[in-house]
Amino acid sequence: MTAVPGRLSVLLVCGSFHLGGSERNVVQIATGLDPARFRVSVMGLIGQGPLRGDLEAHGIPVEVVGWSFDPRQLWSDLDRLRRRIEGMAPDILHLFNYPTIYIGLVAGVLANVPVRVVAVQAYDTWKGWKERIVDRLIRKAVTLYLADGEGACRFAIHHQGLDPAQIRVLYDGPDLEGLVPASSAAAARERLGLRPDRPAVGVVARLQDAHKGQSVFLRGVARIPAALRAQFVLVGGGADEPRLRRLAIDLGVAERVAFAGPQPRLVDVLHALDLLVIPSLRFESVPKILLEGMAVGCPVVASRAGDISEFLEDGVTGLLVEPGDADGLATAICRLLTHPDEAKALADRAQARLLSRGITLRQSLAVLSELYESLVAFHRERPGVPLKARMRWAMRSYRLAQLTDERVRWLLGMRPRGERG
């Protein structure tokens, strides 16, 4: 990344280029920042995913590290990453997803990047003891944490021991200019495997059931009378697809549910749906698809997970149910399918409330641009020797924890089933 007079160099680092909320956020930042003020590059630990093509089509330089994810190769992987970052010499390193945040932050410190920003985009309740240790070790290396929801911000402060001055909320606002469909609703439905003449209800999320709750949605569908003649769709790909397909068969709803796979233009999907369902179970902050659904005026039924209720008020701007409540989800879906006027009124109020708060991509990028510039102005010094030593210690701890966890799992796997605790 060659330094350009008058422009700051920004390196965004993510795990992959799949169609996830964080990855789409990376694309929107990379392509939306003012090129007169910023020179942006994107780095992925692995090169898989369709969003890489979107970046390259916009002329954004893309680097792929080829991370092994093998703790035995951590030091060689880390040194390669450090050298790549050092050669690009960015003013700002902005990190997304785990474990990208850990290894990218350490590599950034060792590569003398002056400003290091970490995205907080979930309630990280999944973290175990090894992540909690590393979180405490690395927090001094973070210039600023950016959370995409108030609850996620509070959670990070409490569980990672952050100084509240070290974190602030910046919502991933929807791109209003980009939320115009490229095709008709009928054409979009055809691509999704849906009929044009029946109400369409869908979940748009990576097929990661423990997080996104697609199995709850399928169980809810099984409770919805076939007489409603509604059709249902799961949009997204992921490792849980085979299991979810089997569940749909077991529940007797396979003929009513389409598995549409990943879709590159989610705006077309949203315009094709009569109802967006977000049945998340945990980890959620503010789903990007929620804000986009609200922006296009699509009625929403969602669970009270994470920061969803910060934007969706039950009975006013949408319907909320408890996480994991398939009966409640089915009841809410039936209510809006049988009362389309209420569904439209909820969607209209949700759209108006979102716009009245000024939460848009343009506004988010304006705030982020000012943050980048102010952080660089106040943090010009290279990381010192003590911080670099602390980061190496953080990686030693992380590597040891990974190897220990791997060994324990292997030992448990070798023991007879009856001897497991």
FILUM-580449 format. One record per residue (C-alpha): residue in three letters; x, y, z. Coordinates in Angstrom, 2 decimals, decimal comma. Example, Ala and Ser with C-alpha at 12.3 -4.5 7.8 and 13.67 -1.06 7.14 Angstrom:
! FILUM-580449
+------+---------+---------+---------+
| code |       X |       Y |       Z |
+------+---------+---------+---------+
|  ALA |   12,30 |   -4,50 |    7,80 |
|  SER |   13,67 |   -1,06 |    7,14 |
+------+---------+---------+---------+
! end
This chain:
! FILUM-580449
+------+---------+---------+---------+
| code |       X |       Y |       Z |
+------+---------+---------+---------+
|  MET |    0,00 |    0,00 |    0,00 |
|  THR |    1,98 |    2,98 |   -1,24 |
|  ALA |    1,61 |    6,12 |    0,83 |
|  VAL |   -0,20 |    8,91 |   -1,04 |
|  PRO |    0,18 |   12,52 |    0,10 |
|  GLY |   -3,00 |   13,81 |    1,71 |
|  ARG |   -4,60 |   10,37 |    1,97 |
|  LEU |   -4,62 |    7,91 |    4,83 |
|  SER |   -3,98 |    4,27 |    4,07 |
|  VAL |   -6,53 |    1,85 |    5,58 |
|  LEU |   -6,21 |   -1,93 |    5,69 |
|  LEU |   -9,40 |   -3,87 |    6,47 |
|  VAL |   -8,77 |   -7,45 |    7,59 |
|  CYS |  -11,45 |  -10,18 |    7,70 |
|  GLY |  -11,50 |  -13,96 |    7,82 |
|  SER |  -12,96 |  -14,66 |    4,37 |
|  PHE |  -15,11 |  -13,12 |    1,64 |
|  HIS |  -18,32 |  -15,05 |    2,33 |
|  LEU |  -21,76 |  -13,40 |    2,40 |
|  GLY |  -21,88 |  -12,63 |    6,13 |
|  GLY |  -22,87 |   -9,36 |    7,78 |
|  SER |  -19,32 |   -8,51 |    8,83 |
|  GLU |  -17,93 |   -9,32 |    5,41 |
|  ARG |  -20,58 |   -7,20 |    3,69 |
|  ASN |  -19,70 |   -4,40 |    6,10 |
|  VAL |  -16,07 |   -4,67 |    5,00 |
|  VAL |  -17,13 |   -4,33 |    1,36 |
|  GLN |  -19,30 |   -1,30 |    2,11 |
|  ILE |  -16,52 |    0,44 |    4,02 |
|  ALA |  -13,91 |   -0,35 |    1,37 |
|  THR |  -16,05 |    0,85 |   -1,52 |
|  GLY |  -17,78 |    3,69 |    0,35 |
|  LEU |  -14,90 |    5,66 |    1,89 |
|  ASP |  -13,96 |    8,81 |    0,00 |
|  PRO |  -11,00 |    7,89 |   -2,27 |
|  ALA |   -9,79 |   11,48 |   -2,05 |
|  ARG |   -9,22 |   10,98 |    1,69 |
|  PHE |   -8,46 |    7,27 |    2,00 |
|  ARG |   -6,59 |    4,58 |    0,13 |
|  VAL |   -8,20 |    1,28 |    1,12 |
|  SER |   -7,03 |   -2,32 |    0,79 |
|  VAL |   -8,64 |   -5,50 |    2,08 |
|  MET |   -6,93 |   -8,61 |    3,41 |
|  GLY |   -8,55 |  -11,99 |    4,02 |
|  LEU |   -7,09 |  -14,89 |    5,95 |
|  ILE |   -8,46 |  -17,15 |    3,21 |
|  GLY |   -9,55 |  -16,19 |   -0,29 |
|  GLN |  -12,89 |  -17,96 |   -0,46 |
|  GLY |  -16,19 |  -16,17 |   -0,99 |
|  PRO |  -18,05 |  -14,17 |   -3,65 |
|  LEU |  -17,46 |  -10,77 |   -2,04 |
|  ARG |  -13,86 |  -10,81 |   -3,19 |
|  GLY |  -15,10 |  -10,26 |   -6,74 |
|  ASP |  -17,18 |   -7,27 |   -5,61 |
|  LEU |  -14,12 |   -5,65 |   -4,09 |
|  GLU |  -11,94 |   -6,27 |   -7,11 |
|  ALA |  -14,66 |   -4,97 |   -9,44 |
|  HIS |  -14,50 |   -1,68 |   -7,55 |
|  GLY |  -10,72 |   -1,54 |   -7,91 |
|  ILE |  -10,04 |   -2,35 |   -4,25 |
|  PRO |   -6,70 |   -4,19 |   -3,83 |
|  VAL |   -7,26 |   -7,58 |   -2,20 |
|  GLU |   -4,61 |   -9,63 |   -0,38 |
|  VAL |   -5,04 |  -13,25 |    0,72 |
|  VAL |   -2,83 |  -14,53 |    3,54 |
|  GLY |   -3,46 |  -18,26 |    3,24 |
|  TRP |   -3,74 |  -18,81 |    6,99 |
|  SER |   -3,40 |  -22,47 |    7,98 |
|  PHE |   -5,49 |  -22,38 |   11,20 |
|  ASP |   -3,04 |  -24,95 |   12,58 |
|  PRO |   -1,61 |  -23,87 |   15,97 |
|  ARG |    1,62 |  -25,71 |   15,12 |
|  GLN |    2,15 |  -23,29 |   12,25 |
|  LEU |    1,01 |  -20,19 |   14,12 |
|  TRP |    4,43 |  -18,55 |   14,31 |
|  SER |    5,19 |  -18,99 |   10,61 |
|  ASP |    1,66 |  -17,87 |    9,68 |
|  LEU |    1,96 |  -14,87 |   11,97 |
|  ASP |    5,35 |  -13,87 |   10,61 |
|  ARG |    4,02 |  -14,05 |    7,05 |
|  LEU |    1,04 |  -11,90 |    8,03 |
|  ARG |    3,32 |   -9,43 |    9,84 |
|  ARG |    5,55 |   -9,08 |    6,78 |
|  ARG |    2,56 |   -8,53 |    4,48 |
|  ILE |    1,17 |   -5,80 |    6,72 |
|  GLU |    4,60 |   -4,23 |    7,21 |
|  GLY |    5,09 |   -4,07 |    3,45 |
|  MET |    1,75 |   -2,28 |    3,02 |
|  ALA |    2,53 |    0,18 |    5,85 |
|  PRO |   -1,07 |    1,20 |    6,60 |
|  ASP |   -1,92 |    4,11 |    8,86 |
|  ILE |   -4,98 |    2,24 |   10,14 |
|  LEU |   -5,65 |   -1,45 |   10,65 |
|  HIS |   -9,36 |   -2,28 |   11,04 |
|  LEU |  -10,06 |   -5,88 |   12,11 |
|  PHE |  -13,23 |   -7,99 |   11,83 |
|  ASN |  -14,21 |  -11,45 |   13,16 |
|  TYR |  -12,46 |  -14,03 |   15,29 |
|  PRO |   -9,74 |  -15,24 |   15,31 |
|  THR |   -8,81 |  -12,54 |   12,78 |
|  ILE |   -8,95 |   -9,93 |   15,51 |
|  TYR |   -6,39 |  -11,73 |   17,67 |
|  ILE |   -3,81 |  -12,60 |   15,06 |
|  GLY |   -4,33 |   -9,43 |   13,03 |
|  LEU |   -3,91 |   -7,24 |   16,08 |
|  VAL |   -0,68 |   -8,95 |   17,12 |
|  ALA |    0,69 |   -8,80 |   13,57 |
|  GLY |   -0,31 |   -5,14 |   13,35 |
|  VAL |    1,56 |   -4,24 |   16,52 |
|  LEU |    4,64 |   -6,13 |   15,38 |
|  ALA |    4,36 |   -4,38 |   11,97 |
|  ASN |    4,30 |   -0,95 |   13,69 |
|  VAL |    0,81 |    0,09 |   12,56 |
|  PRO |   -0,01 |    3,19 |   14,66 |
|  VAL |   -3,84 |    2,87 |   14,74 |
|  ARG |   -5,59 |   -0,45 |   15,36 |
|  VAL |   -9,40 |   -0,61 |   15,34 |
|  VAL |  -11,40 |   -3,70 |   16,34 |
|  ALA |  -15,02 |   -4,34 |   15,31 |
|  VAL |  -17,40 |   -5,71 |   17,98 |
|  GLN |  -20,40 |   -7,12 |   16,12 |
|  ALA |  -21,91 |   -9,67 |   18,48 |
|  TYR |  -22,48 |  -10,64 |   22,09 |
|  ASP |  -19,45 |  -12,91 |   22,37 |
|  THR |  -21,04 |  -15,35 |   24,80 |
|  TRP |  -19,40 |  -18,20 |   22,87 |
|  LYS |  -15,97 |  -17,35 |   24,25 |
|  GLY |  -14,28 |  -19,86 |   26,50 |
|  TRP |  -11,44 |  -19,52 |   28,97 |
|  LYS |   -8,71 |  -19,19 |   26,34 |
|  GLU |  -10,48 |  -16,31 |   24,56 |
|  ARG |  -11,07 |  -14,50 |   27,85 |
|  ILE |   -7,37 |  -14,69 |   28,66 |
|  VAL |   -6,36 |  -13,39 |   25,23 |
|  ASP |   -8,96 |  -10,61 |   25,39 |
|  ARG |   -7,38 |   -9,31 |   28,58 |
|  LEU |   -3,89 |   -9,47 |   27,12 |
|  ILE |   -4,63 |   -7,71 |   23,84 |
|  ARG |   -6,92 |   -4,89 |   24,96 |
|  LYS |   -4,00 |   -2,48 |   25,53 |
|  ALA |   -3,06 |   -2,86 |   21,87 |
|  VAL |   -6,47 |   -1,70 |   20,61 |
|  THR |   -6,71 |    1,99 |   19,78 |
|  LEU |  -10,50 |    1,85 |   19,58 |
|  TYR |  -13,24 |   -0,78 |   19,70 |
|  LEU |  -16,30 |   -0,09 |   17,52 |
|  ALA |  -19,52 |   -1,85 |   18,57 |
|  ASP |  -22,56 |   -1,99 |   16,30 |
|  GLY |  -25,09 |   -1,96 |   19,14 |
|  GLU |  -25,53 |   -0,54 |   22,65 |
|  GLY |  -25,92 |   -3,96 |   24,25 |
|  ALA |  -22,85 |   -5,37 |   22,50 |
|  CYS |  -20,92 |   -2,34 |   23,73 |
|  ARG |  -21,98 |   -2,91 |   27,35 |
|  PHE |  -21,26 |   -6,63 |   27,05 |
|  ALA |  -17,71 |   -5,99 |   25,80 |
|  ILE |  -17,03 |   -3,48 |   28,58 |
|  HIS |  -18,21 |   -5,91 |   31,25 |
|  HIS |  -16,70 |   -9,15 |   29,96 |
|  GLN |  -13,43 |   -7,83 |   28,54 |
|  GLY |  -12,80 |   -5,24 |   31,23 |
|  LEU |  -12,63 |   -2,42 |   28,69 |
|  ASP |  -12,34 |    1,22 |   29,63 |
|  PRO |  -15,63 |    2,76 |   28,39 |
|  ALA |  -13,53 |    5,49 |   26,76 |
|  GLN |  -11,92 |    2,80 |   24,57 |
|  ILE |  -15,17 |    1,75 |   22,87 |
|  ARG |  -18,00 |    3,53 |   21,10 |
|  VAL |  -21,11 |    2,56 |   19,16 |
|  LEU |  -21,22 |    2,92 |   15,39 |
|  TYR |  -24,17 |    1,29 |   13,65 |
|  ASP |  -23,75 |   -0,47 |   10,30 |
|  GLY |  -26,31 |    1,72 |    8,57 |
|  PRO |  -28,10 |    0,41 |    5,47 |
|  ASP |  -27,14 |    1,68 |    2,04 |
|  LEU |  -30,32 |    3,50 |    1,04 |
|  GLU |  -29,03 |    4,26 |   -2,44 |
|  GLY |  -28,13 |    0,59 |   -2,94 |
|  LEU |  -31,45 |   -0,81 |   -1,73 |
|  VAL |  -33,06 |   -0,55 |   -5,15 |
|  PRO |  -33,85 |   -3,98 |   -6,65 |
|  ALA |  -32,17 |   -4,91 |   -9,91 |
|  SER |  -35,02 |   -7,21 |  -10,94 |
|  SER |  -38,73 |   -7,65 |  -10,34 |
|  ALA |  -40,04 |   -9,45 |   -7,28 |
|  ALA |  -41,32 |  -12,21 |   -9,57 |
|  ALA |  -37,87 |  -12,72 |  -11,11 |
|  ALA |  -36,24 |  -12,73 |   -7,68 |
|  ARG |  -38,74 |  -15,30 |   -6,44 |
|  GLU |  -37,99 |  -17,52 |   -9,39 |
|  ARG |  -34,28 |  -17,45 |   -8,48 |
|  LEU |  -35,20 |  -18,36 |   -4,91 |
|  GLY |  -37,35 |  -21,30 |   -6,01 |
|  LEU |  -40,59 |  -19,58 |   -4,99 |
|  ARG |  -43,93 |  -19,15 |   -6,70 |
|  PRO |  -45,06 |  -15,63 |   -7,67 |
|  ASP |  -48,63 |  -16,03 |   -6,41 |
|  ARG |  -48,21 |  -16,98 |   -2,74 |
|  PRO |  -46,99 |  -15,05 |    0,32 |
|  ALA |  -43,26 |  -15,55 |    0,86 |
|  VAL |  -41,66 |  -15,75 |    4,31 |
|  GLY |  -37,91 |  -16,03 |    4,65 |
|  VAL |  -34,83 |  -16,14 |    6,85 |
|  VAL |  -31,72 |  -14,50 |    5,41 |
|  ALA |  -28,63 |  -15,65 |    7,29 |
|  ARG |  -25,68 |  -17,99 |    7,21 |
|  LEU |  -26,85 |  -21,56 |    7,91 |
|  GLN |  -25,33 |  -21,67 |   11,38 |
|  ASP |  -28,23 |  -22,93 |   13,45 |
|  ALA |  -26,79 |  -22,51 |   16,95 |
|  HIS |  -26,50 |  -18,81 |   16,19 |
|  LYS |  -29,19 |  -17,98 |   13,63 |
|  GLY |  -31,93 |  -20,41 |   14,73 |
|  GLN |  -33,08 |  -21,82 |   11,39 |
|  SER |  -34,28 |  -25,01 |   13,12 |
|  VAL |  -36,67 |  -22,90 |   15,21 |
|  PHE |  -37,99 |  -21,39 |   12,00 |
|  LEU |  -38,57 |  -24,84 |   10,49 |
|  ARG |  -40,37 |  -26,00 |   13,62 |
|  GLY |  -42,49 |  -22,87 |   13,41 |
|  VAL |  -43,33 |  -23,60 |    9,78 |
|  ALA |  -44,53 |  -27,06 |   10,82 |
|  ARG |  -47,05 |  -25,34 |   13,11 |
|  ILE |  -48,42 |  -23,01 |   10,41 |
|  PRO |  -51,56 |  -24,36 |    8,72 |
|  ALA |  -51,02 |  -25,37 |    5,11 |
|  ALA |  -54,35 |  -23,66 |    4,36 |
|  LEU |  -52,55 |  -20,30 |    4,55 |
|  ARG |  -50,80 |  -21,33 |    1,32 |
|  ALA |  -47,65 |  -19,50 |    2,35 |
|  GLN |  -44,21 |  -20,48 |    1,10 |
|  PHE |  -40,98 |  -20,33 |    3,06 |
|  VAL |  -37,34 |  -19,94 |    2,17 |
|  LEU |  -33,93 |  -20,16 |    3,83 |
|  VAL |  -31,43 |  -17,86 |    2,11 |
|  GLY |  -27,77 |  -18,52 |    2,85 |
|  GLY |  -25,20 |  -21,27 |    2,88 |
|  GLY |  -23,31 |  -23,01 |    5,62 |
|  ALA |  -22,23 |  -26,24 |    7,25 |
|  ASP |  -25,66 |  -26,86 |    8,81 |
|  GLU |  -27,52 |  -27,14 |    5,50 |
|  PRO |  -27,59 |  -30,98 |    5,37 |
|  ARG |  -28,90 |  -31,20 |    8,93 |
|  LEU |  -31,53 |  -28,54 |    8,31 |
|  ARG |  -32,68 |  -30,29 |    5,13 |
|  ARG |  -33,09 |  -33,53 |    7,09 |
|  LEU |  -35,04 |  -31,67 |    9,77 |
|  ALA |  -37,37 |  -30,21 |    7,14 |
|  ILE |  -38,05 |  -33,74 |    5,87 |
|  ASP |  -38,60 |  -35,08 |    9,40 |
|  LEU |  -41,04 |  -32,25 |   10,16 |
|  GLY |  -42,93 |  -32,83 |    6,94 |
|  VAL |  -42,29 |  -29,33 |    5,58 |
|  ALA |  -39,69 |  -30,08 |    2,90 |
|  GLU |  -42,22 |  -29,30 |    0,14 |
|  ARG |  -43,03 |  -25,95 |    1,73 |
|  VAL |  -39,48 |  -24,72 |    2,37 |
|  ALA |  -36,98 |  -23,73 |   -0,32 |
|  PHE |  -33,25 |  -23,77 |    0,37 |
|  ALA |  -32,04 |  -20,95 |   -1,88 |
|  GLY |  -28,36 |  -20,95 |   -0,96 |
|  PRO |  -26,22 |  -17,79 |   -0,84 |
|  GLN |  -27,63 |  -14,87 |   -2,83 |
|  PRO |  -25,30 |  -12,05 |   -3,89 |
|  ARG |  -28,05 |   -9,38 |   -4,10 |
|  LEU |  -29,92 |   -9,50 |   -0,82 |
|  VAL |  -31,85 |   -6,35 |   -1,70 |
|  ASP |  -33,64 |   -8,36 |   -4,39 |
|  VAL |  -34,40 |  -11,03 |   -1,80 |
|  LEU |  -35,88 |   -8,49 |    0,61 |
|  HIS |  -38,13 |   -7,03 |   -2,07 |
|  ALA |  -39,30 |  -10,55 |   -2,93 |
|  LEU |  -40,38 |  -11,36 |    0,65 |
|  ASP |  -43,70 |  -10,53 |    2,27 |
|  LEU |  -42,20 |  -11,19 |    5,69 |
|  LEU |  -38,63 |  -11,29 |    7,01 |
|  VAL |  -37,99 |  -13,58 |    9,96 |
|  ILE |  -34,93 |  -13,31 |   12,22 |
|  PRO |  -35,09 |  -16,27 |   14,69 |
|  SER |  -31,61 |  -15,74 |   16,18 |
|  LEU |  -30,81 |  -17,68 |   19,34 |
|  ARG |  -27,65 |  -15,96 |   20,63 |
|  PHE |  -24,51 |  -13,95 |   19,81 |
|  GLU |  -26,59 |  -11,38 |   17,92 |
|  SER |  -26,00 |   -7,65 |   18,13 |
|  VAL |  -27,85 |   -5,60 |   15,48 |
|  PRO |  -28,24 |   -7,84 |   12,42 |
|  LYS |  -27,39 |   -6,00 |    9,23 |
|  ILE |  -30,33 |   -7,69 |    7,51 |
|  LEU |  -32,70 |   -6,24 |   10,15 |
|  LEU |  -31,74 |   -2,65 |    9,33 |
|  GLU |  -31,92 |   -3,38 |    5,60 |
|  GLY |  -35,34 |   -5,00 |    5,98 |
|  MET |  -36,60 |   -2,01 |    7,94 |
|  ALA |  -35,16 |    0,38 |    5,34 |
|  VAL |  -36,99 |   -1,27 |    2,42 |
|  GLY |  -40,27 |   -1,55 |    4,35 |
|  CYS |  -40,35 |   -5,32 |    4,78 |
|  PRO |  -42,37 |   -6,48 |    7,85 |
|  VAL |  -40,20 |   -8,23 |   10,43 |
|  VAL |  -40,76 |  -10,97 |   13,00 |
|  ALA |  -37,68 |  -11,51 |   15,17 |
|  SER |  -36,48 |  -12,96 |   18,44 |
|  ARG |  -35,47 |  -10,86 |   21,43 |
|  ALA |  -31,82 |  -11,78 |   20,95 |
|  GLY |  -28,99 |   -9,33 |   21,41 |
|  ASP |  -29,72 |   -5,77 |   20,35 |
|  ILE |  -32,65 |   -6,57 |   18,06 |
|  SER |  -35,13 |   -5,04 |   20,49 |
|  GLU |  -33,11 |   -1,81 |   20,41 |
|  PHE |  -34,58 |   -1,28 |   16,94 |
|  LEU |  -37,70 |   -3,43 |   16,84 |
|  GLU |  -40,49 |   -2,53 |   19,27 |
|  ASP |  -43,01 |   -5,32 |   19,71 |
|  GLY |  -46,39 |   -4,47 |   18,23 |
|  VAL |  -45,17 |   -1,07 |   17,02 |
|  THR |  -42,41 |   -1,60 |   14,45 |
|  GLY |  -42,47 |   -5,41 |   14,28 |
|  LEU |  -43,26 |   -8,51 |   16,29 |
|  LEU |  -40,86 |  -10,01 |   18,84 |
|  VAL |  -40,82 |  -13,53 |   20,30 |
|  GLU |  -38,55 |  -15,25 |   22,79 |
|  PRO |  -35,46 |  -16,99 |   21,33 |
|  GLY |  -36,19 |  -20,65 |   20,63 |
|  ASP |  -39,99 |  -20,27 |   20,87 |
|  ALA |  -41,24 |  -22,06 |   17,74 |
|  ASP |  -44,89 |  -21,76 |   18,83 |
|  GLY |  -44,55 |  -18,02 |   19,39 |
|  LEU |  -42,77 |  -17,61 |   16,07 |
|  ALA |  -45,51 |  -19,50 |   14,22 |
|  THR |  -48,22 |  -17,42 |   15,92 |
|  ALA |  -46,48 |  -14,15 |   14,97 |
|  ILE |  -46,01 |  -15,23 |   11,35 |
|  CYS |  -49,64 |  -16,33 |   11,07 |
|  ARG |  -50,79 |  -13,04 |   12,59 |
|  LEU |  -49,05 |  -10,95 |    9,94 |
|  LEU |  -49,92 |  -13,27 |    7,07 |
|  THR |  -53,60 |  -13,07 |    7,96 |
|  HIS |  -53,50 |   -9,32 |    8,71 |
|  PRO |  -51,55 |   -7,74 |    5,85 |
|  ASP |  -52,71 |   -4,22 |    6,78 |
|  GLU |  -51,14 |   -4,61 |   10,23 |
|  ALA |  -47,97 |   -5,99 |    8,65 |
|  LYS |  -47,72 |   -2,96 |    6,37 |
|  ALA |  -48,37 |   -0,54 |    9,23 |
|  LEU |  -45,59 |   -2,14 |   11,31 |
|  ALA |  -43,20 |   -1,98 |    8,37 |
|  ASP |  -44,04 |    1,65 |    7,60 |
|  ARG |  -43,43 |    2,70 |   11,22 |
|  ALA |  -40,18 |    0,72 |   11,33 |
|  GLN |  -38,94 |    2,40 |    8,16 |
|  ALA |  -39,91 |    5,87 |    9,42 |
|  ARG |  -38,26 |    5,31 |   12,81 |
|  LEU |  -35,02 |    4,09 |   11,24 |
|  LEU |  -34,83 |    7,05 |    8,88 |
|  SER |  -35,69 |    9,52 |   11,65 |
|  ARG |  -32,63 |    8,31 |   13,57 |
|  GLY |  -30,41 |    8,97 |   10,57 |
|  ILE |  -28,91 |    5,50 |   10,64 |
|  THR |  -27,71 |    5,07 |    7,08 |
|  LEU |  -24,54 |    3,86 |    5,42 |
|  ARG |  -23,72 |    7,39 |    4,35 |
|  GLN |  -23,96 |    8,65 |    7,93 |
|  SER |  -21,98 |    5,67 |    9,29 |
|  LEU |  -19,18 |    6,23 |    6,76 |
|  ALA |  -19,05 |    9,95 |    7,58 |
|  VAL |  -18,60 |    9,18 |   11,28 |
|  LEU |  -16,05 |    6,45 |   10,55 |
|  SER |  -14,05 |    8,78 |    8,29 |
|  GLU |  -13,84 |   11,39 |   11,02 |
|  LEU |  -12,85 |    8,75 |   13,55 |
|  TYR |  -10,07 |    7,44 |   11,32 |
|  GLU |   -8,63 |   10,91 |   10,81 |
|  SER |   -8,82 |   11,89 |   14,46 |
|  LEU |   -7,26 |    8,60 |   15,60 |
|  VAL |   -4,32 |    9,03 |   13,23 |
|  ALA |   -3,86 |   12,63 |   14,39 |
|  PHE |   -3,56 |   11,56 |   18,03 |
|  HIS |   -1,77 |    8,20 |   17,62 |
|  ARG |    1,33 |    8,65 |   15,49 |
|  GLU |    3,83 |    6,77 |   17,66 |
|  ARG |    4,94 |    3,28 |   16,80 |
|  PRO |    4,10 |    0,52 |   19,30 |
|  GLY |    6,79 |    0,27 |   21,95 |
|  VAL |    8,88 |   -2,72 |   23,01 |
|  PRO |    6,71 |   -3,54 |   26,09 |
|  LEU |    3,53 |   -3,70 |   23,99 |
|  LYS |    5,19 |   -5,92 |   21,40 |
|  ALA |    6,38 |   -8,25 |   24,14 |
|  ARG |    2,85 |   -8,36 |   25,54 |
|  MET |    1,46 |   -9,27 |   22,12 |
|  ARG |    3,96 |  -12,10 |   21,70 |
|  TRP |    2,94 |  -13,38 |   25,11 |
|  ALA |   -0,73 |  -13,17 |   24,04 |
|  MET |    0,03 |  -15,34 |   21,01 |
|  ARG |    1,99 |  -17,84 |   23,11 |
|  SER |   -0,98 |  -18,12 |   25,45 |
|  TYR |   -3,42 |  -18,47 |   22,56 |
|  ARG |   -1,31 |  -21,11 |   20,84 |
|  LEU |   -0,85 |  -23,10 |   24,06 |
|  ALA |   -4,58 |  -22,90 |   24,79 |
|  GLN |   -5,42 |  -24,14 |   21,28 |
|  LEU |   -2,99 |  -27,05 |   21,54 |
|  THR |   -4,26 |  -27,94 |   25,01 |
|  ASP |   -7,88 |  -27,82 |   23,87 |
|  GLU |   -7,04 |  -29,94 |   20,84 |
|  ARG |   -5,26 |  -32,52 |   23,01 |
|  VAL |   -8,11 |  -32,70 |   25,52 |
|  ARG |  -10,66 |  -33,20 |   22,74 |
|  TRP |   -8,52 |  -35,95 |   21,23 |
|  LEU |   -8,20 |  -37,73 |   24,57 |
|  LEU |  -11,94 |  -37,50 |   25,21 |
|  GLY |  -12,61 |  -38,82 |   21,74 |
|  MET |  -10,39 |  -41,84 |   22,40 |
|  ARG |  -12,04 |  -42,75 |   25,67 |
|  PRO |  -14,98 |  -45,16 |   25,75 |
|  ARG |  -18,35 |  -43,38 |   25,69 |
|  GLY |  -19,30 |  -44,59 |   29,16 |
|  GLU |  -16,21 |  -43,05 |   30,76 |
|  ARG |  -16,95 |  -39,50 |   29,63 |
|  GLY |  -17,93 |  -37,00 |   32,27 |
+------+---------+---------+---------+
! end
